[in-house]
Amino acid sequence: MYSNKSRLITFLLCLFLGEFGIHRFYVGKIGTGMLWLISNGFLGIGWIIDLVMIIGGSFEDKNGNKIIEW
């Protein structure tokens, strides 16, 4: 099953506010969003990995559904 979240919005949030984990809050991943927020994007590495996963179409929401719809 696929998520109803927008991949474009997730991508833009990650691109511009990814170090604060805003894209993770958007898809419902509150726990890791808080981790990103206090660790500055998990030291920048997590932010880059998330960005690549969103572009590649393998980023998932809190229920494990892939976010593929642009």
C-alpha positions in Angstrom: 0.0 0.0 0.0 1.1 3.5 -0.7 1.0 6.6 1.5 -1.3 9.5 0.9 1.5 12.0 1.8 2.9 14.1 -1.1 6.4 13.1 -2.2 7.0 16.7 -3.4 6.1 18.2 -0.1 8.2 15.6 1.7 11.1 16.4 -0.6 10.9 20.2 -0.2 10.6 19.9 3.5 13.6 17.7 3.6 15.6 19.8 1.3 15.0 23.1 3.1 14.3 22.0 6.7 15.7 18.5 6.8 18.3 19.2 9.4 15.4 20.0 11.8 13.5 16.8 10.9 10.4 18.6 9.7 9.9 16.1 6.9 9.7 13.3 9.4 7.1 15.2 11.5 5.1 15.6 8.2 5.0 11.8 7.5 4.2 11.0 11.2 7.6 9.9 12.4 7.5 12.0 15.6 10.2 10.0 17.5 12.8 10.2 14.8 11.7 13.8 14.0 12.6 14.7 17.6 16.0 12.9 17.2 16.7 14.9 14.0 15.6 18.1 15.7 18.0 17.7 18.6 20.9 16.2 16.6 20.8 18.6 13.7 19.7 16.0 11.1 21.4 13.2 12.9 24.7 15.0 12.3 23.8 15.8 8.7 24.2 12.2 7.6 20.6 11.2 8.3 19.4 14.3 6.4 21.3 13.3 3.3 20.2 9.7 3.5 16.6 10.8 3.8 16.9 13.1 0.8 18.3 10.3 -1.3 15.6 7.9 -0.2 12.8 10.4 -1.0 14.2 11.0 -4.4 14.6 7.3 -5.0 11.0 6.6 -3.8 11.9 4.4 -0.9 11.0 6.8 1.9 8.1 5.5 4.1 5.5 7.1 6.4 4.9 6.0 10.0 2.8 3.0 8.8 5.6 1.7 6.5 3.8 2.9 3.4 6.1 4.2 0.6 5.6 7.8 -0.4 5.6 7.7 -4.2 2.9 10.2 -5.3 4.5 13.4 -6.5 
